[in-house]
Amino acid sequence: MTVGAETYPSKPIRVVVPWPAGGLVDVAARQLGQRMQMSLGQPMVMDNKVGAGGNLGAELVAKAPADGYTLLFTTSALTMNAAMRPKMPFNAVKDLERVAVVAYAPAILVVSPSSSIKSLQDLIQVARTQPGKLSYASAGIGSPAHLMGELFKSRNNVSVVHVPYTGAPAAMNDQIAGLIDYQFANAAVALQQIKAGKVRALAVTSTQRMPGLPEVPTMSEAGMDKFEVQQWMGLLAPKGTPPAVMEHLVREVNKVLALNDYGQSLQSAGATSAKPGKPIEFETYFQQDLAQWTGVVKAANIQPE
């Protein structure tokens, strides 16, 4: 396969990860890169560019040369940011090409162990009969937990107070202390606390139960249909990347996704690997995700900080 006069890849590939080193997204990216580079024959160098809720790294890739040597590994924060910030310095839809969804990470609906709320139906009942009494936490305005919380409110037509924090750990600390009533917590943050008995899980937002929490029902099983919300993690490239390069990348990603060990490397953090797929499937999913969060942002009149 050639791109111009050179064989792709003929040098290291830079993968921009706009999230902190050591976190779930970074781990998923590095595990993918380690497996892909063995087949590609060139290193995949991870570059953590943190800032602006993932937008700093995304913008860098959106404006990079479309030659396949600068890629983006990010999450559904990209669609959430696009929904909230229509005037970003780049266009998430037009300036980036979807390569492949690589993994999914559900949220876990949790309450404090001392809470009188024992189930999802308890939570909905209290929220409906006592408007404004309950509060839910998030990692900040516009965070996934915030948008999921607003989606939950709108689907159940309830009034609940949103309490934004400066990050997921701070929100979890107050959840443990019983200072707020519930939250849709990131699985990577919540799993350890659930297993330690510091918070109680009511449901998971994935389509199937989590391997690490087999006793916890999905939202659907707990009585709320069509609330299957997971953060996707995926690989993207600058718009205009040569089709031959895109095809090569898709093929290599799919090889990794077909391996059982890749999914196993993510399970301890509460994530699951995606199935091998095609860019058009990612594109369709991306557009649906963007439409959903645009609707949530508009209905709740969420203004970015």
C-alpha positions as CSV (number, residue, x, y, z in Angstrom):
1,M,0.0,0.0,0.0
2,T,1.4,3.4,-0.9
3,V,0.5,7.0,0.0
4,G,2.2,9.1,-2.6
5,A,5.7,7.6,-3.0
6,E,6.0,6.2,0.5
7,T,4.7,3.0,2.1
8,Y,2.4,3.6,5.1
9,P,3.4,3.7,7.8
10,S,7.0,4.5,7.2
11,K,7.5,6.4,10.5
12,P,6.0,6.5,14.1
13,I,2.4,7.4,14.4
14,R,1.4,10.0,16.9
15,V,-1.8,9.3,18.8
16,V,-3.1,12.3,20.7
17,V,-5.0,11.3,23.8
18,P,-6.7,14.4,25.4
19,W,-7.0,12.8,28.8
20,P,-4.6,12.2,31.7
21,A,-2.0,9.5,31.7
22,G,-3.0,6.5,33.7
23,G,-6.8,7.0,33.3
24,L,-9.2,4.7,31.6
25,V,-9.0,6.4,28.2
26,D,-5.2,6.5,28.3
27,V,-5.1,2.8,29.3
28,A,-7.5,1.9,26.4
29,A,-5.4,3.9,23.9
30,R,-2.1,2.4,25.1
31,Q,-3.4,-1.1,25.0
32,L,-4.7,-0.6,21.5
33,G,-1.5,1.0,20.4
34,Q,0.7,-1.7,21.8
35,R,-1.2,-4.3,19.8
36,M,-1.5,-2.3,16.6
37,Q,2.2,-1.4,16.3
38,M,3.3,-5.0,16.3
39,S,1.4,-5.5,13.0
40,L,2.0,-2.0,11.6
41,G,5.8,-2.3,12.1
42,Q,6.0,1.3,13.5
43,P,5.6,2.7,17.0
44,M,2.3,4.3,18.0
45,V,3.4,7.1,20.3
46,M,0.8,8.3,22.8
47,D,0.7,12.0,23.4
48,N,-1.4,13.2,26.3
49,K,-2.7,16.7,25.5
50,V,-5.1,17.5,28.4
51,G,-7.3,20.5,28.5
52,A,-10.7,22.1,27.6
53,G,-12.6,18.9,28.3
54,G,-10.8,17.0,25.5
55,N,-11.1,19.8,23.0
56,L,-7.4,20.8,23.1
57,G,-6.2,17.5,21.8
58,A,-9.1,17.2,19.4
59,E,-8.4,20.6,17.9
60,L,-4.7,19.7,17.5
61,V,-5.6,16.6,15.4
62,A,-8.4,18.4,13.5
63,K,-5.8,20.9,12.2
64,A,-2.9,18.3,11.7
65,P,-1.8,17.1,8.3
66,A,-4.2,14.4,6.9
67,D,-1.5,11.9,6.3
68,G,-2.3,9.2,8.9
69,Y,0.6,10.1,11.2
70,T,-1.4,12.1,13.7
71,L,-4.5,10.4,15.1
72,L,-7.0,11.1,17.9
73,F,-8.1,8.7,20.6
74,T,-10.9,10.3,22.5
75,T,-14.4,9.7,23.9
76,S,-18.0,10.8,23.6
77,A,-16.9,14.0,25.3
78,L,-16.3,15.1,21.7
79,T,-20.0,14.9,20.8
80,M,-21.0,16.4,24.2
81,N,-18.7,19.3,23.7
82,A,-19.9,19.8,20.2
83,A,-23.5,19.8,21.5
84,M,-22.7,22.5,24.1
85,R,-20.2,24.6,22.1
86,P,-21.3,25.1,18.5
87,K,-18.6,27.8,18.1
88,M,-15.6,25.7,18.9
89,P,-12.3,26.5,17.0
90,F,-12.8,23.3,14.9
91,N,-15.8,21.3,13.7
92,A,-16.0,17.9,15.3
93,V,-18.1,16.6,12.4
94,K,-16.5,18.1,9.4
95,D,-12.8,18.3,10.5
96,L,-12.4,14.7,11.7
97,E,-13.0,11.3,10.2
98,R,-14.2,8.4,12.2
99,V,-11.9,5.4,12.1
100,A,-13.4,3.0,14.6
101,V,-15.2,2.7,18.0
102,V,-12.8,0.8,20.2
103,A,-14.5,0.5,23.6
104,Y,-17.4,1.4,25.7
105,A,-17.6,2.5,29.3
106,P,-21.0,2.6,31.0
107,A,-21.9,4.8,34.0
108,I,-23.2,3.3,37.2
109,L,-26.1,4.9,39.1
110,V,-25.1,5.0,42.7
111,V,-26.4,6.1,46.1
112,S,-24.9,6.2,49.6
113,P,-25.1,2.9,51.6
114,S,-27.3,4.7,54.2
115,S,-29.8,6.0,51.6
116,S,-33.4,4.9,52.0
117,I,-33.4,4.6,48.2
118,K,-32.9,0.9,47.4
119,S,-33.8,0.7,43.7
120,L,-34.1,2.7,40.6
121,Q,-37.9,2.7,41.0
122,D,-37.5,4.1,44.6
123,L,-35.4,6.9,43.1
124,I,-38.0,7.8,40.4
125,Q,-40.8,7.6,42.9
126,V,-39.2,10.0,45.4
127,A,-38.2,12.4,42.6
128,R,-41.8,12.4,41.3
129,T,-43.5,12.8,44.7
130,Q,-41.1,15.3,46.2
131,P,-40.0,17.7,43.5
132,G,-36.7,19.5,44.2
133,K,-35.8,17.4,47.2
134,L,-33.2,15.2,45.6
135,S,-29.8,16.2,44.4
136,Y,-27.4,14.6,42.0
137,A,-23.7,15.1,41.5
138,S,-21.5,15.5,38.5
139,A,-17.9,16.1,37.7
140,G,-18.8,19.6,36.4
141,I,-21.1,21.6,34.0
142,G,-21.3,19.7,30.8
143,S,-19.6,16.6,32.0
144,P,-21.0,13.2,31.0
145,A,-22.5,12.7,34.5
146,H,-24.2,16.1,34.1
147,L,-25.7,15.3,30.7
148,M,-26.8,11.8,31.8
149,G,-28.4,13.4,34.9
150,E,-30.3,15.8,32.7
151,L,-31.4,13.0,30.3
152,F,-32.6,11.0,33.3
153,K,-34.6,14.0,34.6
154,S,-36.2,14.7,31.2
155,R,-37.1,11.1,30.5
156,N,-38.9,10.8,33.9
157,N,-40.2,14.4,34.0
158,V,-38.8,15.1,37.5
159,S,-37.3,18.1,39.2
160,V,-33.9,17.3,40.8
161,V,-31.1,19.7,41.9
162,H,-27.8,19.4,40.0
163,V,-24.6,19.8,42.1
164,P,-21.5,20.2,39.9
165,Y,-18.1,19.4,41.4
166,T,-14.6,20.1,40.1
167,G,-14.1,16.5,39.1
168,A,-15.3,12.9,39.6
169,P,-13.2,12.2,42.7
170,A,-14.7,15.2,44.6
171,A,-18.2,14.2,43.5
172,M,-17.6,10.6,44.7
173,N,-16.3,11.8,48.1
174,D,-19.5,13.7,48.8
175,Q,-21.5,10.8,47.6
176,I,-19.8,8.5,50.1
177,A,-20.4,11.1,52.8
178,G,-24.1,11.2,51.9
179,L,-24.1,14.9,51.1
180,I,-25.8,14.3,47.8
181,D,-28.5,11.7,46.8
182,Y,-27.2,10.0,43.7
183,Q,-25.0,10.3,40.6
184,F,-24.2,8.6,37.3
185,A,-20.7,7.7,38.2
186,N,-17.9,6.8,35.8
187,A,-17.3,3.0,36.2
188,A,-13.6,3.5,36.6
189,V,-14.2,5.8,39.6
190,A,-17.2,3.9,41.1
191,L,-16.2,0.2,40.9
192,Q,-13.7,0.3,43.7
193,Q,-16.0,2.2,46.0
194,I,-18.9,-0.2,45.3
195,K,-16.7,-3.2,46.0
196,A,-15.6,-1.5,49.3
197,G,-19.2,-0.9,50.3
198,K,-18.8,2.9,50.3
199,V,-21.6,3.4,47.7
200,R,-24.4,1.2,46.5
201,A,-25.1,0.5,42.9
202,L,-28.7,0.7,41.6
203,A,-28.2,0.1,37.9
204,V,-25.7,0.3,35.1
205,T,-26.3,2.2,31.9
206,S,-24.9,-0.4,29.5
207,T,-27.1,-2.7,27.4
208,Q,-25.9,-5.7,29.3
209,R,-24.7,-6.3,32.9
210,M,-21.1,-5.5,33.7
211,P,-18.8,-8.5,34.2
212,G,-17.5,-6.9,37.3
213,L,-20.9,-6.3,38.8
214,P,-23.0,-9.2,37.7
215,E,-25.6,-8.7,40.4
216,V,-26.4,-5.1,39.4
217,P,-29.2,-4.8,36.8
218,T,-29.2,-2.6,33.7
219,M,-31.4,0.4,33.6
220,S,-33.8,-1.5,31.4
221,E,-33.9,-4.5,33.8
222,A,-34.5,-2.1,36.7
223,G,-37.6,-0.7,35.0
224,M,-36.4,2.2,32.8
225,D,-36.4,1.4,29.1
226,K,-34.3,3.0,26.4
227,F,-31.8,4.5,28.8
228,E,-28.7,2.8,27.5
229,V,-26.0,5.4,27.6
230,Q,-22.3,4.6,27.4
231,Q,-19.3,6.6,26.8
232,W,-17.6,5.5,23.6
233,M,-13.9,5.5,23.1
234,G,-12.6,5.6,19.5
235,L,-9.9,6.5,17.0
236,L,-10.3,9.4,14.6
237,A,-8.2,11.0,11.9
238,P,-8.0,14.5,10.3
239,K,-10.5,15.0,7.5
240,G,-9.0,14.2,4.1
241,T,-6.9,11.3,5.3
242,P,-6.3,9.1,2.2
243,P,-8.8,6.3,1.8
244,A,-6.0,3.7,1.6
245,V,-4.6,4.9,4.9
246,M,-8.1,4.8,6.5
247,E,-8.7,1.3,5.2
248,H,-5.3,0.2,6.6
249,L,-6.1,1.7,10.1
250,V,-9.5,0.2,10.2
251,R,-8.2,-3.2,9.3
252,E,-5.5,-3.0,12.0
253,V,-8.0,-1.8,14.7
254,N,-10.4,-4.6,13.8
255,K,-7.6,-7.2,14.2
256,V,-7.1,-6.0,17.8
257,L,-10.9,-5.9,18.5
258,A,-11.1,-9.5,17.5
259,L,-8.6,-10.4,20.2
260,N,-10.1,-11.5,23.6
261,D,-7.2,-10.2,25.5
262,Y,-7.9,-6.6,24.5
263,G,-11.3,-6.7,26.1
264,Q,-9.8,-8.4,29.1
265,S,-7.3,-5.6,29.6
266,L,-10.2,-3.1,30.0
267,Q,-12.5,-5.1,32.3
268,S,-10.9,-4.1,35.5
269,A,-11.7,-0.4,34.8
270,G,-15.3,-1.2,33.9
271,A,-15.0,-0.9,30.1
272,T,-15.7,-3.4,27.3
273,S,-14.1,-3.6,23.9
274,A,-16.2,-2.9,20.8
275,K,-16.8,-5.4,18.0
276,P,-14.9,-5.1,14.7
277,G,-16.8,-2.7,12.5
278,K,-16.7,-0.2,9.6
279,P,-16.2,3.6,9.6
280,I,-19.7,4.2,8.4
281,E,-21.1,2.5,11.5
282,F,-19.0,4.8,13.7
283,E,-20.2,7.8,11.7
284,T,-23.8,6.8,12.1
285,Y,-23.4,6.2,15.8
286,F,-21.5,9.5,16.2
287,Q,-24.3,11.5,14.5
288,Q,-26.9,9.8,16.7
289,D,-24.9,10.5,19.8
290,L,-24.4,14.2,18.8
291,A,-28.2,14.5,18.1
292,Q,-29.1,13.1,21.5
293,W,-26.8,15.4,23.5
294,T,-27.7,18.4,21.4
295,G,-31.3,17.7,22.4
296,V,-30.4,17.3,26.1
297,V,-28.4,20.5,26.1
298,K,-31.2,22.5,24.5
299,A,-33.9,21.1,26.7
300,A,-32.0,21.8,29.9
301,N,-30.5,25.1,28.6
302,I,-27.0,24.0,29.6
303,Q,-24.5,26.8,29.2
304,P,-20.8,25.9,29.2
305,E,-18.6,27.4,31.8
